[in-house]
Amino acid sequence: MTPRSAMNGAREKNLRLPLGPALCALWLVHAAVAVPPAAAEEQHGEKGLREAREVVKKIQARYEQTRDLQAEFKQVTKIEGFATPLTSGGNLMIKKPGRLRWDYREPDVQEIYVNGNDLMMYVPQHKQVLVGKLTQMAASQAPLQLLQGAAKLEEHFEVQATLGGERGEGGIPLVTLVPKDGGQESVRTVVRIVVEAQPKTYFIKTVSIHEVSGNIATFQFSNLQPNTGLKAALFEFAVPAGVEVVKAPALGPP
């Protein structure tokens, strides 16, 4: 395999899979089978929606107060048709306005730098840097958009109660986000996103992204450290000598 072909594989693996493909058909059928009587459903639905919107307000309030943030993450991607999920992990850093660094440390080292709409992905193993626009890389933006713009969730998503009234740690209701019609190209491959908030702090704890393709990617965030005064230099990337710069293709819906 040539470095270029390997890079193409890396693009598909790391720019598409972070969105997490989605197992929706079976899940929705199961939910439909378990539907309660109509009157009880309506009452429960109204309460669930109120609770979901309250959680979103608290998440937004928390991120509005956050100037910078660093955390560890674990990503588990379930691919439709494959029994074994892909697991990866690393660290991330966020700094307002619009700066993000996403470092994969396992199984392969990769570094993603976001500055507004500009994105650079460095893969040391292949000595290549992928350069493009965040809004053009359809499968890369959903988790980044959530972390960059958590204070504006309702601008891009319809807030819904999670089917079954599922709750996370501390009894906090899980929130389902459905991309609004006519929204950004970057979320058109996404069916829904399920968010769990941290108890007390209401930082995002987990994000499960369900795609049209049937794949699901779940991100778990831990060891969150807000407002530590992250330096701007941490978000700068200079292309090393001998490293090829490759223009990223615009990735649309599958």
Buried (B, 14 or more C-beta within 10 A) or exposed (E): EEEEEBBBEBBEBBBBBBBBBBBBEEBBEEEEEEEEEEEEEEEBBEEBBEBBBEBBBBBBEBBEEBEBBBBBBBBBBBBBEEEEBBEBBBBBBBBEEBBBBBBBBEEBEBBBBBBEEEBBBBBEEBEBBBBBBBBBBBBBBBBBBBBBBBBEBBEBBBBBBBBEBEEBEEEBBBBBBBBEEEBBBBBBBBBBBBBBBBEEBBBBBBBBBBBBBBBBBBBBBEEBEBEEEBEEEBBEBEEEEEBEEBEBEEBEEE
